Amino acid sequence: MAIMVTNTWTPNSSGATPQLTENLRLSRDAMHTDGQQVDTLRLMPGGGGVPGEMALAMEFEDMAAYAKAVSAGVTPAVAEAQASMQYPNSAPVRATTWSEIPGLEIPYGDLPQGVVLTSYSKIAPGKAAEAIARVSKSKEIMTKLGGSIRVMVANLSNPAGIILYGMYHESAEAMAAFGDAMNGDADWQAHWADTSSFGVNEIIRQSGWEILD
C-alpha cells in the first residue's frame, strides 16, 4: 500500500515561476540520485488553483519506507541541491501525506506520466464507508473506460478527512479524449447524477497538473 507525500508551493509574484520550477527540478533530481521516486508537477493553465502553483510528489512503497525516510532526514544529495538554489520568491502552502485505499491500489509504474487531474473531497462525519464506496464505483467505471485511476486517503492533512482521486493521462490530448468517453458513457452519467452522494463526501477542489520531465 503506497504512501505519497505532496508538498505544494505558490509563487508570490508573476515572475517567480521559472526559479520555482528550477528549484523543484533540482530537488527532484537530487532525490532521484538517492533512489527515490519523485515527480515535479505544475498546475495546468486554468487548472483550478493559483497560477504558477507547483508541487513535489514523493512516492514510498509503504508506511515503513516512509518512516525510514523521515528518520533519515535530509540526505547529502538533497542538501547539496538546496545549497545551490536561488531564492524563488514563492511560499510553501500545503504538505500532505496520503495512503492508497486497500483494494484500490495501482502500481505507480502503471500510471501514465503526462498529466493528472485531481479531485479532493471532504468526508462527512461518520460517512467514511459510504465515501469510499462512492470513489470505488467511480474508479470501477473509469477503469472500464480505459482510465488509470489512483485513490488515496489523507493520513496527515489540513483539513483532515480528505480523499484524493487522481486520473492519470499520457497527454492533454489523451485527457480530452477520455473526457469525451466519460461524457458518452451511461454508467458514468448515472453515477455522477446519483443524489445519494449528498451528505457523504463533498468535492472541495479539482485541479489539473502537468508532470514535468
Solvent accessible surface area in square Angstrom, and as a share of the most:
residue,aa,sasa,rsa
1,M,109,0.49
2,A,14,0.11
3,I,0,0.00
4,M,11,0.05
5,V,19,0.11
6,T,25,0.15
7,N,37,0.19
8,T,8,0.05
9,W,51,0.18
10,T,18,0.10
11,P,19,0.12
12,N,90,0.46
13,S,50,0.33
14,S,120,0.77
15,G,63,0.60
16,A,5,0.04
17,T,30,0.18
18,P,96,0.61
19,Q,43,0.19
20,L,2,0.01
21,T,12,0.07
22,E,93,0.42
23,N,8,0.04
24,L,6,0.03
25,R,85,0.31
26,L,62,0.31
27,S,12,0.08
28,R,23,0.08
29,D,67,0.35
30,A,11,0.08
31,M,27,0.12
32,H,82,0.37
33,T,106,0.62
34,D,66,0.34
35,G,70,0.68
36,Q,45,0.20
37,Q,74,0.33
38,V,0,0.00
39,D,16,0.08
40,T,0,0.00
41,L,18,0.09
42,R,72,0.26
43,L,13,0.06
44,M,29,0.13
45,P,129,0.81
46,G,89,0.86
47,G,9,0.08
48,G,39,0.38
49,G,39,0.37
50,V,73,0.42
51,P,113,0.71
52,G,18,0.17
53,E,2,0.01
54,M,0,0.00
55,A,7,0.06
56,L,7,0.03
57,A,13,0.10
58,M,21,0.09
59,E,23,0.11
60,F,20,0.08
61,E,142,0.64
62,D,52,0.27
63,M,88,0.39
64,A,74,0.57
65,A,35,0.27
66,Y,39,0.15
67,A,52,0.40
68,K,157,0.67
69,A,36,0.28
70,V,95,0.55
71,S,100,0.65
72,A,74,0.57
73,G,43,0.41
74,V,98,0.56
75,T,40,0.23
76,P,117,0.73
77,A,23,0.18
78,V,14,0.08
79,A,46,0.35
80,E,129,0.58
81,A,11,0.09
82,Q,95,0.42
83,A,91,0.71
84,S,67,0.43
85,M,47,0.21
86,Q,118,0.53
87,Y,168,0.64
88,P,28,0.18
89,N,52,0.26
90,S,15,0.10
91,A,34,0.26
92,P,101,0.63
93,V,70,0.40
94,R,96,0.35
95,A,71,0.55
96,T,12,0.07
97,T,7,0.04
98,W,9,0.03
99,S,7,0.05
100,E,6,0.03
101,I,8,0.04
102,P,98,0.61
103,G,69,0.66
104,L,24,0.12
105,E,80,0.36
106,I,31,0.16
107,P,87,0.55
108,Y,40,0.15
109,G,76,0.74
110,D,89,0.46
111,L,6,0.03
112,P,22,0.14
113,Q,76,0.34
114,G,15,0.15
115,V,8,0.05
116,V,3,0.02
117,L,45,0.22
118,T,12,0.07
119,S,14,0.09
120,Y,37,0.14
121,S,6,0.04
122,K,70,0.30
123,I,22,0.11
124,A,27,0.21
125,P,132,0.83
126,G,82,0.78
127,K,75,0.32
128,A,49,0.38
129,A,77,0.60
130,E,76,0.34
131,A,0,0.00
132,I,56,0.28
133,A,61,0.48
134,R,40,0.15
135,V,12,0.07
136,S,34,0.22
137,K,90,0.38
138,S,14,0.09
139,K,27,0.11
140,E,107,0.48
141,I,7,0.03
142,M,5,0.02
143,T,73,0.43
144,K,115,0.49
145,L,48,0.24
146,G,64,0.61
147,G,12,0.11
148,S,22,0.14
149,I,2,0.01
150,R,4,0.01
151,V,0,0.00
152,M,0,0.00
153,V,40,0.23
154,A,15,0.12
155,N,68,0.35
156,L,112,0.56
157,S,33,0.22
158,N,137,0.71
159,P,67,0.42
160,A,69,0.53
161,G,29,0.28
162,I,7,0.03
163,I,1,0.00
164,L,10,0.05
165,Y,16,0.06
166,G,4,0.03
167,M,22,0.10
168,Y,18,0.07
169,H,13,0.06
170,E,122,0.55
171,S,39,0.25
172,A,46,0.36
173,E,129,0.58
174,A,37,0.29
175,M,45,0.20
176,A,59,0.46
177,A,64,0.50
178,F,21,0.09
179,G,26,0.25
180,D,101,0.52
181,A,42,0.32
182,M,27,0.12
183,N,106,0.54
184,G,70,0.67
185,D,22,0.11
186,A,82,0.64
187,D,78,0.40
188,W,22,0.08
189,Q,75,0.33
190,A,69,0.54
191,H,17,0.08
192,W,147,0.52
193,A,73,0.56
194,D,58,0.30
195,T,89,0.52
196,S,72,0.47
197,S,21,0.13
198,F,156,0.65
199,G,58,0.55
200,V,13,0.08
201,N,31,0.16
202,E,118,0.53
203,I,73,0.37
204,I,83,0.42
205,R,53,0.19
206,Q,101,0.45
207,S,7,0.05
208,G,3,0.03
209,W,11,0.04
210,E,52,0.23
211,I,17,0.09
212,L,18,0.09
213,D,147,0.76
